[in-house]
């Protein structure tokens, strides 16, 4: 299962894009999105996008 960014909470700070080891996070329009096909949830490590995001619960597991 991949992660997703809750658009209504995203501050568009860009921290997650540069921290993603899979280049799965890109700016789309005026918000960041995670490409589910590229997201590996950091292969068992703590997801880096969630770790660097300044807003809690913005990078969350997709359902």
C-alpha positions as CSV (number, residue, x, y, z in Angstrom):
1,X,0.0,0.0,0.0
2,X,1.3,3.5,-0.9
3,X,1.1,6.7,1.0
4,X,-0.9,9.8,0.0
5,X,-0.9,13.4,0.8
6,X,-4.0,14.9,2.4
7,X,-4.4,18.0,0.1
8,X,-6.4,20.0,2.5
9,X,-3.6,19.9,5.1
10,X,-0.6,20.2,2.8
11,X,1.3,23.5,3.2
12,X,3.2,23.0,0.0
13,X,6.5,23.3,1.8
14,X,8.3,20.8,-0.4
15,X,10.1,18.9,2.4
16,X,8.6,15.6,1.3
17,X,9.6,15.8,-2.3
18,X,13.3,16.0,-1.6
19,X,13.2,13.4,1.1
20,X,11.5,10.6,-1.0
21,X,14.0,8.0,-2.0
22,X,11.8,6.8,-4.9
23,X,11.1,10.2,-6.5
24,X,7.4,9.4,-6.0
25,X,6.4,12.9,-4.8
26,X,5.9,15.6,-7.4
27,X,4.1,18.9,-7.6
28,X,0.9,18.6,-9.6
29,X,-0.9,21.9,-10.1
30,X,-0.6,23.7,-6.8
31,X,-0.3,20.7,-4.5
32,X,2.1,17.7,-4.0
33,X,1.0,14.2,-4.9
34,X,2.5,10.8,-4.3
35,X,2.6,8.4,-7.3
36,X,1.3,5.2,-5.8
37,X,3.2,3.1,-8.4
38,X,6.5,4.5,-7.2
39,X,5.8,4.6,-3.4
40,X,7.3,1.7,-1.5
41,X,6.6,3.1,2.0
42,X,10.4,3.4,2.3
43,X,10.7,-0.4,2.3
44,X,9.8,-1.0,5.9
45,X,11.6,2.0,7.3
46,X,9.6,4.9,8.7
47,X,8.1,6.7,5.7
48,X,10.3,9.7,5.1
49,X,7.6,11.9,3.8
50,X,5.6,11.6,7.0
51,X,8.7,12.1,9.1
52,X,9.6,15.4,7.6
53,X,6.2,16.8,7.1
54,X,5.6,19.8,9.4
55,X,1.8,19.1,9.6
56,X,0.9,15.9,11.5
57,X,-1.2,13.3,9.6
58,X,-0.7,14.9,6.1
59,X,1.3,12.0,4.6
60,X,-0.8,9.0,5.4
61,X,-1.3,5.4,4.2
62,X,-3.7,5.3,1.2
63,X,-6.7,3.2,1.6
